[in-house]
Amino acid sequence: MGRSSIPPFPPALEARRPLQKMSGIEHLMIAVVSTAFDDLRSADVRQRDTAVRYFFSDPETHVLSFPSVCRQMDWSVSAVRRRLKQTLSPLLAALESVELESQTV
């Protein structure tokens, strides 16, 4: 699997309590968010687009939706989204420019 047991979240996404004290569903929630966070940095356009939709457009319609995870983990949806935009905007802009260059070749 290759993923660390502690997700590489920006500070706004750090767990508010030790991983050992989380329930099974909370561990699953952390894994889903961690995977989506990794996908934001992916070179694969589809993975990135899916992750962007998860973080920024996913309605609270299921237990693993981003707003549901935030509520369970006691995170502010708007604060996390703001932090993600700040953290990832340079990276996403760089990836988009590389994609545009490859399309013109």
N, C-alpha and C positions, 0 to 999 in steps of 0.2 A: 504494500500500500504506500509506503514511503512518506506518509504525512506524520508530523509531530503530534504528540498527544495534546500539546498546547498550541492552539491556533495562532497564526501570526497576525493577529488583529491590530489595527490601529488602537490607540488608547481608549477611544470612545467605545470599543467593543469588548473590552476586557471583562471577564466574568467578575461578578460582584461577590462571589463566594468561592471557596476552594472547589476544584473539580471533584474531589472525593465526596463532597456533600451534595452533589447534584444527583437528581433522579435519572433513570434511564432515558426518559423522553428529553430531558435537558441535555444529556450527552449527545443524543441524536440531533437536537436543534443546533448545538454548537458545531457538530460535524457538517450539517447542511450549510450553515452560514460560512464556515471555514472553506468548504468546497466552492461556494459561490464567490467568496472573496478571492480565492486562487484563480477562479475562472475570469474574474475581472482583469487579471494580469496576463491572461492567455493570449497567445498569438492567433488562436483560432477565433475567427470573427463570430461564428455562431455561438461558441461558448461565452464569449464576452457579451454578446447581445442578450443572451439568456440571463446572464448574471446581472446585467444592468436592469433588465425588466424585473428580476427578482427583488433587487434592492430598492428600485425607484418606482415601480408600477404595480407590484404584487399586492392585490387587495387582501384583506384579512378574511379569506374564504376557507382556509384550512389550517390545521394545527402547526404546519411547518412554514406557513407564509411568513415573510419577514416581519410584518407588524405583530403577528402572534408570538413569534420568537422574542421580539423586543419586549412585549408585555410580560411574558413569562420570566425573562432574564432581568427585568427591571431596567431596560435601556430606553432612552428617548429616541423614538423613530426619527424625528427631525434632526436631533443632534448627531446621530450616527450617519444619517444621509449627508448632512453638511460636512462632517469629517471625511467621509468617503469621497465626496466631490473634491475637497481640498487635497486629499492625499493622492487621488488617482487622476486628476485632471491633466497634469503634465504627462503622465504615462500614457493615458488614453489618446491625448493629442498626438504624441509621438508615434503611437501605433497606427493611428488613422493616417498620418502623413506617409508612413511607410507603405500602407495599403494603397493609397492613392498613387504613389510612385510605381508600385508594381502593376497597377492596372493600366498605366500609360505606356508601359514597356511593350 
